[in-house]
Amino acid sequence: MGITEELCDKVVATTYDDLTEDAKDRARRLVIDGVAVAIAGTVQEEAPGILAKHIQALGGEAQSTAIGFGFKTSPVHAAYLNGASMHVLDYEPMWTPANHQVSTSLPALLALSERDGASGKDILTGIVKGTEMMGWIRQASGLVGRSGAKFHPPGLAGPLGSAVASSHILGLNTLTLRHALGIVASRAGSIFANVGTHSKSINCGHAVAMGVDAALLAGHGFNANPNVFEAANGYAETFFDSDFVLDELLNYGPPYRVASPGYAIKMFPSQFGTHFVITAALALHKKIDGKSEDIEKIKITTPKMDYVNRPHPETGLDGKFSWQYTTCCALLDGTVRMASFEDERRFAADMESMLNRVEHAVDVNVVPAFEEMHVTVKITLKDGTVHSETCDGPKGKYGRPPIPEDEHLVKVRDCLALKFDEKDMEHVIDLARRIDDLDATQVRELMGLLAC
């Protein structure tokens, strides 16, 4: 038995009853976070609206809900749009090794469950299976940090995770799942150059849609190389040369990566590395009682991560990927929220002035990986007083106690309140929090609410 076959046997054999209680609990929180940030993404960012018009014009049988846009389309197109909406704010949970595993799995499960009448247990099981697949692909790659990575991870691992998640709803067997993985491996990949643009969101949108499409095709009998992981010129060899450790994939299974090492719920809507400087800068904001006008200069010392070294972001969206901008937001406002990344805030006079006072230094001795790195923010006040804060990770980082549920629900309600009144918001929260208690009718009820 080859690696791909043995892995797919494990995937297909995994049922809801196999999941640990910890895995179930952590997966429920992924569902509620995912639907909340998707709703917020449709309001706060321009890209989902453009994409919605494009997809609506393409047509497609009205089977699956376009979250936030009030129409239905094919499950492939719905997953495409909803995946982009779920990722566009960069507000979804972060994983180790770094990846976006919610926007590349949950939209597939919602779209197919709505179409096929699957239960919430199937959604919960599918998200554990899809994120498990992506986690072990990322682990097997050996690329824990950004160093050496040529592709944006969700575009590389996401299509395969989506195919696995979709296969659970569709009931694919070992052989058809092998073909689905072979099909979707030909669609994998995405580039870092699009970070800070609309197109970053569709790195995840395309990934999840292609997984749905591949699983549907395989279910219809479409074939591909059934041994795509280990095959010559296959997935591992093509994207990772000889560095991919195939046997790592066979670690798939309990306690499941959704629970161990787990994930970090993002409490700020920006690239995860910026959460380190934000955390440090918020502590400094408190130290000076919010008197940001007293700051003479700012020095940020970070590992070498060039894609978040953006001294003067071109847009508010671009600011999500800037050490400098996110630090200034925290120092000026004492908070970093969705509105922090609107152009109005980016180009405000106080922000322009503060950005001009920032110096960025690279510490080459710090490993540029979220698991190992730290950052330091130092401010010098006009009277010569110096304050400094070092952060090795925000609250709730994997490997540490998770964000308490009551704090998480503050974020969830902030996102949902952009579209819902209090009654409907609490109804969405209630359904999403107990997703695995929902029957097919209640799943469709949730999707009806999310249509807005």
C-alpha positions in Angstrom: 0.0 0.0 0.0 1.4 3.4 -1.0 1.4 6.6 1.1 -1.6 8.1 -0.7 -3.7 5.0 -0.4 -2.8 4.4 3.3 -3.6 8.1 4.1 -6.9 8.0 2.3 -7.9 4.8 4.1 -7.4 6.7 7.4 -9.3 9.7 6.1 -12.3 7.7 4.9 -12.4 5.6 8.1 -12.7 8.7 10.3 -16.2 9.4 11.6 -17.7 11.8 14.1 -17.5 9.2 16.8 -13.8 8.9 16.4 -13.2 12.6 17.2 -12.0 13.5 20.7 -14.2 15.8 22.8 -11.4 18.4 22.7 -11.3 18.2 18.9 -15.1 18.7 18.7 -15.0 21.6 21.0 -12.2 23.3 19.2 -13.9 22.6 15.8 -17.1 24.3 17.0 -15.2 27.5 17.6 -13.8 27.3 14.1 -17.3 27.3 12.7 -18.5 30.3 14.6 -15.4 32.2 13.9 -15.5 31.4 10.2 -19.1 32.5 9.6 -18.6 35.7 11.6 -15.5 36.8 9.8 -17.1 35.9 6.4 -20.0 38.2 7.2 -17.6 41.0 8.3 -15.5 40.5 5.2 -18.5 41.1 2.9 -19.0 44.5 4.6 -15.6 45.8 5.4 -13.7 44.9 2.2 -14.3 45.7 -1.5 -13.1 42.4 -3.0 -16.0 40.2 -2.0 -18.6 42.5 -3.6 -16.7 42.6 -6.9 -16.4 38.8 -6.7 -20.1 38.4 -5.9 -21.1 40.3 -9.0 -18.7 38.3 -11.1 -20.0 35.0 -9.8 -23.6 36.0 -10.1 -23.0 36.8 -13.7 -21.5 33.4 -14.3 -24.7 31.8 -13.3 -24.9 28.3 -11.9 -27.7 26.2 -10.4 -29.0 27.9 -7.2 -27.9 25.2 -4.7 -25.6 26.9 -2.2 -25.7 30.3 -0.4 -23.4 33.2 -1.2 -22.9 34.4 2.4 -23.9 38.0 2.8 -25.1 38.6 -0.7 -28.5 37.0 -0.8 -28.3 34.7 -3.7 -27.5 31.0 -4.4 -25.2 29.5 -6.9 -23.4 26.3 -7.5 -21.4 24.8 -4.6 -18.1 25.4 -6.4 -18.9 29.1 -6.9 -20.4 29.5 -3.4 -17.2 28.0 -1.9 -15.1 30.3 -4.1 -16.9 33.5 -2.9 -17.4 32.4 0.7 -13.7 31.4 1.0 -12.6 34.8 -0.2 -15.0 36.6 2.1 -13.8 34.4 5.0 -10.2 35.3 4.3 -10.2 38.9 3.0 -9.9 40.5 6.5 -7.0 38.2 7.5 -9.1 37.7 10.6 -9.5 33.9 10.6 -7.5 31.6 13.0 -3.8 31.0 12.4 -2.3 27.5 12.5 1.1 26.0 13.0 2.9 25.7 10.6 1.4 28.9 9.3 -1.7 28.4 7.1 -5.3 29.5 6.6 -7.2 26.3 7.2 -10.7 27.6 7.9 -11.4 29.5 4.7 -10.0 26.6 2.8 -12.3 24.0 4.4 -15.5 25.4 6.0 -16.9 27.1 2.8 -16.7 23.7 1.1 -18.6 22.0 3.9 -21.3 24.7 4.1 -21.9 24.7 0.4 -22.1 20.9 0.0 -24.1 20.4 3.2 -26.7 22.9 2.1 -27.0 21.3 -1.3 -27.0 17.7 -0.1 -28.9 18.0 3.1 -26.0 16.9 5.4 -26.1 17.3 9.1 -24.0 19.6 11.4 -22.1 16.5 12.6 -20.9 16.0 9.0 -19.8 19.7 8.9 -17.9 19.3 12.2 -16.3 16.0 11.1 -15.3 17.4 7.7 -13.6 20.5 9.2 -11.5 18.3 11.5 -10.6 16.0 8.6 -9.8 18.9 6.2 -7.7 20.9 8.7 -5.9 17.7 9.7 -4.9 17.0 6.1 -3.6 20.6 5.7 -1.7 20.5 9.0 0.2 17.4 8.1 1.0 18.6 4.6 2.4 21.7 6.1 4.3 19.7 8.7 5.7 17.3 6.1 6.9 20.2 4.0 9.4 21.2 6.8 8.6 24.9 6.0 7.5 26.0 9.5 8.4 29.7 8.9 8.3 31.8 5.7 12.0 31.1 4.9 12.2 29.0 1.8 8.5 29.0 1.1 7.8 29.7 -2.6 4.0 29.5 -2.4 1.4 31.1 -0.2 0.5 28.0 2.0 -3.3 28.0 1.7 -3.0 27.9 -2.1 -0.7 24.9 -1.8 -2.2 22.9 1.0 -5.7 24.3 0.9 -7.0 22.5 -2.3 -6.1 19.1 -0.9 -7.7 19.9 2.5 -10.8 21.1 0.8 -11.0 17.9 -1.3 -10.7 15.9 1.9 -13.4 18.0 3.7 -15.7 17.8 0.6 -15.1 14.0 0.4 -16.7 13.5 3.8 -20.0 15.2 2.7 -20.0 13.4 -0.6 -19.2 10.0 0.9 -16.2 9.3 -1.3 -14.4 6.0 -0.8 -10.7 5.5 -0.6 -10.2 5.2 -4.4 -12.3 8.1 -5.3 -10.7 10.3 -2.7 -7.3 9.3 -4.1 -8.5 10.5 -7.5 -9.9 13.7 -6.0 -6.5 14.5 -4.5 -4.8 13.7 -7.8 -7.2 16.0 -9.6 -6.8 18.9 -7.2 -3.0 18.6 -7.0 -2.9 20.0 -10.5 -4.6 23.2 -9.3 -2.4 23.9 -6.3 -0.2 27.0 -5.8 -0.4 30.7 -5.2 2.1 33.5 -5.0 3.1 35.9 -2.2 3.3 38.9 -4.5 -0.4 39.4 -4.2 -0.3 39.9 -0.4 -1.9 43.3 0.3 -4.2 43.1 -2.8 -7.7 41.8 -3.5 -6.1 38.7 -5.0 -4.8 37.4 -1.7 -8.3 36.6 -0.7 -8.9 34.4 -3.7 -5.8 32.4 -2.9 -8.1 30.8 -0.3 -11.3 31.2 -2.4 -9.7 29.3 -5.4 -8.2 26.7 -3.1 -11.5 25.7 -1.4 -13.5 25.9 -4.7 -11.0 23.6 -6.5 -11.3 21.1 -3.7 -15.0 21.0 -4.0 -14.8 20.7 -7.8 -12.2 17.9 -7.6 -14.2 15.9 -5.1 -17.4 16.3 -7.3 -15.5 15.2 -10.4 -14.0 12.2 -8.6 -17.4 11.2 -7.4 -18.6 11.2 -11.1 -15.8 8.9 -12.0 -13.2 11.4 -13.3 -9.7 10.0 -12.6 -6.2 11.2 -11.9 -3.0 9.7 -10.6 -4.2 7.9 -7.5 -0.8 8.0 -5.8 -0.2 11.8 -6.2 1.8 12.3 -3.1 4.6 9.8 -3.8 4.4 9.7 -7.6 7.3 10.9 -9.7 6.5 14.5 -10.7 3.7 14.3 -8.2 2.7 16.7 -5.5 5.6 16.3 -3.1 8.3 16.2 -5.8 6.9 19.1 -7.8 6.4 21.6 -5.0 9.0 20.6 -2.4 11.8 18.9 -4.3 13.2 16.2 -2.0 12.4 17.9 1.3 8.9 16.6 1.8 8.8 13.9 4.4 6.0 11.6 3.1 5.7 9.5 6.2 4.7 12.5 8.2 1.3 12.3 6.4 0.6 9.0 8.1 0.4 10.8 11.5 -3.1 11.8 10.4 -5.5 11.0 13.3 -6.2 11.6 17.0 -5.7 13.7 19.0 -6.1 15.8 15.7 -4.3 19.0 15.0 -7.4 21.1 15.6 -6.8 20.3 19.3 -3.0 19.7 19.4 -1.1 21.8 18.7 -4.3 23.7 18.0 -4.7 27.1 16.5 -4.7 30.8 17.4 -7.9 32.8 17.3 -7.0 36.1 15.8 -8.2 39.1 17.9 -6.8 41.6 15.4 -7.8 41.6 11.7 -4.3 41.5 10.2 -1.4 39.3 9.3 -0.4 37.1 12.3 3.1 38.4 12.6 1.8 41.9 13.1 -0.1 40.6 16.2 3.3 40.5 17.9 4.0 44.2 17.4 0.4 45.1 18.1 0.6 43.3 21.5 3.8 45.1 22.4 2.5 48.5 21.2 -0.8 48.2 23.1 1.2 47.5 26.3 3.2 50.7 25.6 0.0 52.7 24.9 -1.1 51.8 28.5 2.3 52.7 29.9 2.0 56.3 28.6 -1.8 56.6 29.4 -2.6 56.9 25.7 -0.6 60.1 25.2 0.7 59.2 21.8 1.4 62.9 21.0 4.3 62.6 23.5 6.1 60.0 21.3 9.2 61.4 19.6 10.3 58.2 17.8 9.6 54.5 17.6 12.0 51.6 16.9 10.7 48.2 15.9 13.0 45.2 16.0 11.8 42.1 14.3 13.1 39.0 12.5 13.6 39.3 8.8 10.1 39.0 7.2 10.2 41.3 4.3 6.6 40.9 3.3 5.4 42.7 6.5 8.1 45.4 6.3 6.0 48.1 4.7 7.0 51.5 6.0 4.2 53.4 4.1 1.4 51.0 3.0 -0.2 52.0 -0.2 -3.7 51.4 1.1 -5.5 50.5 4.3 -5.7 46.9 3.1 -1.9 46.9 2.5 -1.6 48.1 6.1 -2.7 44.6 7.3 0.8 43.5 6.3 2.9 46.2 7.8 4.9 46.1 11.0 5.0 49.9 11.0 1.4 50.6 10.3 -0.1 48.2 12.8 2.3 49.4 15.5 1.2 53.0 14.9 -2.5 52.0 15.0 -2.0 50.4 18.4 0.0 53.4 19.8 -2.4 56.0 18.4 -5.7 54.4 19.0 -5.1 51.9 21.8 -6.9 49.3 19.7 -6.6 47.6 16.3 -10.0 46.8 14.7 -11.5 46.4 11.3 -11.9 50.1 10.7 -8.1 50.5 11.3 -7.6 49.2 7.8 -9.8 51.6 5.9 -8.1 54.2 3.7 -9.5 57.0 5.8 -7.5 55.8 8.8 -4.4 55.0 6.8 -4.1 58.5 5.3 -5.2 60.5 8.4 -2.7 63.3 9.4 -1.8 61.7 12.7 -1.0 58.4 11.1 1.2 60.0 8.4 3.1 61.8 11.0 3.5 58.8 13.2 4.7 56.6 10.4 7.5 59.1 9.7 8.8 58.5 13.2 9.2 54.8 12.9 12.6 53.0 12.5 12.6 49.3 11.6 15.6 47.1 12.5 16.1 43.4 11.7 17.6 41.0 14.2 19.0 38.2 12.1 19.5 36.0 15.1 15.7 35.7 15.6 14.1 32.9 13.6 11.4 34.2 11.3 8.8 31.7 12.4 5.7 32.4 14.5 6.6 29.5 16.8 10.0 30.8 17.7 10.1 34.6 17.1 9.9 37.7 19.2 9.7 41.4 18.5 10.6 44.5 20.4 8.9 47.9 20.2 10.7 50.8 21.8 9.4 54.3 22.1 11.3 57.5 23.0 9.2 60.3 24.4 9.8 64.0 23.8 11.2 64.3 27.3 13.8 61.6 26.7 12.0 58.8 28.5 12.3 55.4 26.9 9.8 52.6 27.2 10.2 49.1 25.6 8.1 46.0 25.3 9.0 42.6 23.9 6.4 40.1 22.7 6.9 36.4 21.8 3.3 35.9 20.8 -0.2 37.3 21.3 -2.7 35.9 23.8 -4.1 32.6 22.7 -1.1 31.6 20.5 -1.0 27.8 19.9 0.7 26.0 22.7 -0.8 28.4 25.2 -4.2 28.6 26.9 -6.7 29.5 24.2 -8.7 32.7 24.1 -11.6 32.3 26.5 -14.9 31.8 24.8 -16.5 35.0 26.3 -13.6 37.1 24.8 -13.9 35.2 21.5 -17.6 36.0 21.4 -16.8 39.8 21.6 -15.0 39.4 18.3 -17.8 37.3 16.9 -20.5 39.8 17.8 -18.5 42.7 16.5 -18.3 40.9 13.1 -21.9 39.8 13.0 -23.3 43.2 14.2 -22.2 44.7 10.8 -25.2 42.8 9.2 -27.5 41.6 11.9 -29.8 43.0 14.5 -29.3 41.6 18.0 -32.0 38.9 17.7 -30.7 37.4 14.5 -27.1 37.8 15.6 -27.8 35.7 18.7 -29.7 33.1 16.6 -26.7 32.7 14.3 -24.4 32.4 17.3 -26.7 29.8 18.9 -26.8 27.6 15.7 -23.1 27.9 15.0 -22.0 27.1 18.6 -23.9 23.8 18.5 -23.3 23.0 14.9 -23.0 19.2 15.5 -26.5 19.2 17.1 -28.1 20.5 13.9 -30.0 18.4 11.5 -30.1 19.1 7.8 -33.1 21.5 8.1 -31.3 23.5 10.8 -28.1 23.7 8.7 -30.2 25.2 5.9 -31.8 27.5 8.4 -28.3 28.8 9.4 -27.4 29.3 5.7 -30.6 31.2 5.2 -29.7 33.5 7.9 -26.1 34.0 6.6 -27.5 34.9 3.2 -28.6 38.2 4.8 
